[in-house]
C-alpha cells in the first residue's frame, strides 16, 4: 500500500476528487491532509472521507522540520499539492526528492512563478490573447512552478471567455486528469 499526503489551502475541490479516486483503492490511500489555513474548506471535505487533518503555520512549515517529521511518521510515499500556495522549503524537497507533485492552472513554463495562481493566471492568459490554456502537473523543486513536467492537458479559449469561464474549463481538466496522473506517478 502506497501512502499519500495532500496539502491544500482552500476549498479543496481537487483534494476531494483525489480522495474520491482512491477511496476504494487497494494500492493507494490518502493518509493525511495538511492545511495552512485553519478556515479552509478542504478540512470538511477530508473529514467526510475520514482522512486526518493536520493544521500548521508558516514557522512549522518553513523554519523547522515539524511538517517533514509528520510526513515521515505517516510513512508518506507521495506528497500532492492541490491548491497549496506556499513555496515548499528545501528541507521538504530534500526529504522527498521527486516525491512531491503540484498542479498548476496554466501551461508551464508560461504563466508560472510567484503570484501566478487562480484568477491571476487566468487574467494573464486572457490578456495575452492566448488561444489555449490548460493544466500542468509537475514535480516540485525549490522554485515556484519550475520542476520537471509530468503531464499537460489543454483547453481552448474562446474569444468571449472571461477569467471565470477559463477557470471553469481548467477545473474540469484538473478534476478529470489530476487523480489519474497521481495514480500513475505513485504506482510506477
C-alpha positions as CSV (number, residue, x, y, z in Angstrom):
1,X,0.0,0.0,0.0
2,X,1.3,3.4,-1.0
3,X,0.6,6.4,1.3
4,X,-0.2,9.9,0.1
5,X,-0.4,13.2,1.8
6,X,-2.4,16.1,0.3
7,X,-1.5,19.8,1.0
8,X,-4.3,22.3,0.4
9,X,-5.0,26.0,1.3
10,X,-8.6,26.5,0.1
11,X,-11.9,24.9,-0.7
12,X,-10.3,21.6,-1.6
13,X,-12.2,20.5,-4.8
14,X,-9.1,18.9,-6.2
15,X,-8.4,17.2,-2.9
16,X,-11.9,15.8,-2.9
17,X,-11.5,14.4,-6.4
18,X,-8.3,12.7,-5.3
19,X,-9.9,11.3,-2.2
20,X,-12.8,10.0,-4.2
21,X,-10.5,8.4,-6.8
22,X,-8.5,6.5,-4.1
23,X,-11.4,5.8,-1.7
24,X,-11.7,2.1,-2.5
25,X,-8.1,1.6,-3.8
26,X,-6.2,-1.4,-2.6
27,X,-2.9,0.1,-3.8
28,X,-3.0,3.7,-2.6
29,X,-4.5,5.6,0.3
30,X,-4.8,9.2,1.3
31,X,-3.3,9.1,4.8
32,X,-3.4,12.7,5.7
33,X,-4.4,16.2,4.6
34,X,-2.3,19.1,5.7
35,X,-3.5,22.7,5.7
36,X,-2.0,26.1,6.3
37,X,-5.4,27.8,6.5
38,X,-7.5,26.9,9.6
39,X,-10.6,28.0,7.8
40,X,-10.0,26.0,4.6
41,X,-13.0,24.2,3.1
42,X,-10.8,21.2,2.5
43,X,-10.9,20.4,6.2
44,X,-14.6,19.4,6.0
45,X,-14.0,17.5,2.7
46,X,-11.3,15.4,4.4
47,X,-13.5,14.7,7.4
48,X,-16.2,13.2,5.1
49,X,-13.6,10.7,3.9
50,X,-12.3,10.1,7.4
51,X,-8.9,11.4,6.5
52,X,-7.0,13.0,9.4
53,X,-6.3,16.7,9.0
54,X,-3.2,18.5,10.4
55,X,-3.1,22.3,10.5
56,X,0.3,24.0,10.5
57,X,1.7,27.5,10.4
58,X,4.5,29.2,8.4
59,X,7.0,28.7,11.2
60,X,6.3,24.9,11.4
61,X,6.5,24.6,7.6
62,X,9.4,26.8,6.7
63,X,11.6,27.2,9.8
64,X,11.5,23.7,11.3
65,X,11.3,20.0,10.5
66,X,7.8,19.7,12.1
67,X,5.9,19.1,8.8
68,X,8.6,16.8,7.3
69,X,8.5,14.8,10.6
70,X,4.7,14.4,10.2
71,X,5.1,13.1,6.7
72,X,7.8,10.7,7.8
73,X,5.7,9.4,10.7
74,X,2.8,8.8,8.3
75,X,5.2,6.9,6.0
76,X,4.2,9.1,3.0
77,X,5.3,7.9,-0.4
78,X,4.0,10.9,-2.4
79,X,3.1,14.4,-1.4
80,X,0.4,16.1,-3.5
81,X,-0.1,19.9,-3.6
82,X,-3.7,20.5,-4.5
83,X,-4.3,24.3,-4.3
84,X,-1.4,24.9,-1.9
85,X,0.2,28.3,-2.3
86,X,3.3,28.4,-0.3
87,X,6.8,27.7,-1.6
88,X,7.9,24.2,-0.5
89,X,11.0,24.6,1.7
90,X,14.3,23.0,0.9
91,X,14.2,20.5,3.8
92,X,11.0,19.0,2.4
93,X,12.2,18.9,-1.2
94,X,15.4,17.1,0.1
95,X,13.4,14.7,2.2
96,X,11.1,13.8,-0.7
97,X,13.1,14.1,-3.9
98,X,10.8,13.6,-6.9
99,X,8.0,12.6,-4.5
100,X,6.2,16.0,-4.4
101,X,3.7,16.8,-7.2
102,X,1.9,20.0,-7.9
103,X,-0.8,21.1,-10.3
104,X,-0.7,24.5,-12.0
105,X,-3.6,26.1,-13.8
106,X,-1.7,27.0,-17.0
107,X,0.7,25.5,-19.5
108,X,4.1,25.9,-17.9
109,X,6.7,27.3,-18.4
110,X,4.4,30.2,-19.2
111,X,2.3,31.9,-16.6
112,X,4.1,30.4,-13.6
113,X,6.0,31.7,-10.7
114,X,5.3,33.6,-7.5
115,X,1.9,35.2,-7.5
116,X,0.7,33.2,-10.5
117,X,-2.3,31.2,-9.1
118,X,-6.0,31.2,-9.6
119,X,-7.6,34.2,-11.2
120,X,-4.1,35.9,-11.6
121,X,-3.2,33.2,-14.1
122,X,-6.5,33.2,-16.0
123,X,-6.5,37.0,-16.3
124,X,-2.9,37.0,-17.6
125,X,-3.6,34.2,-20.1
126,X,-6.7,36.1,-21.5
127,X,-4.9,39.4,-21.5
128,X,-2.2,37.8,-23.7
129,X,-4.9,36.7,-26.1
130,X,-3.8,33.1,-25.9
131,X,-5.8,30.6,-28.0
132,X,-5.4,27.8,-25.4
133,X,-4.6,27.2,-21.8
134,X,-4.6,24.1,-19.6
135,X,-3.1,22.4,-16.7
136,X,0.5,21.3,-15.9
137,X,1.2,18.6,-13.4
138,X,4.8,18.7,-12.3
139,X,7.3,17.7,-9.7
140,X,8.2,20.3,-7.1
141,X,11.7,21.8,-6.6
142,X,12.9,24.8,-4.6
143,X,11.3,27.3,-7.1
144,X,7.7,28.1,-7.9
145,X,6.4,26.1,-10.9
146,X,9.9,25.1,-12.0
147,X,10.0,21.3,-11.5
148,X,10.0,18.7,-14.3
149,X,6.7,18.5,-16.1
150,X,4.9,15.1,-15.8
151,X,1.8,15.9,-17.9
152,X,-0.1,18.8,-19.6
153,X,-3.7,18.9,-20.8
154,X,-5.2,21.8,-22.8
155,X,-8.4,23.5,-23.4
156,X,-9.4,26.1,-26.0
157,X,-10.0,29.7,-25.1
158,X,-12.9,31.3,-27.0
159,X,-12.9,35.0,-27.9
160,X,-15.5,35.9,-25.3
161,X,-14.2,33.9,-22.4
162,X,-13.8,35.6,-19.1
163,X,-11.4,34.6,-16.4
164,X,-14.3,32.8,-14.7
165,X,-15.1,30.9,-17.9
166,X,-11.5,29.8,-18.2
167,X,-11.3,28.8,-14.6
168,X,-14.3,26.5,-15.1
169,X,-12.6,24.8,-18.1
170,X,-9.4,24.5,-16.0
171,X,-11.2,23.0,-13.1
172,X,-12.8,20.4,-15.4
173,X,-9.3,19.4,-16.6
174,X,-7.9,19.3,-13.1
175,X,-10.7,17.0,-11.8
176,X,-10.6,14.8,-14.8
177,X,-6.8,14.2,-15.1
178,X,-5.1,15.0,-11.7
179,X,-6.2,11.9,-9.8
180,X,-5.2,9.5,-12.7
181,X,-1.8,11.2,-13.1
182,X,-1.2,10.9,-9.4
183,X,-2.0,7.2,-9.6
184,X,0.4,6.7,-12.4
185,X,3.2,8.5,-10.6
186,X,2.7,6.8,-7.2
187,X,2.4,3.3,-8.7
188,X,5.3,3.5,-11.1
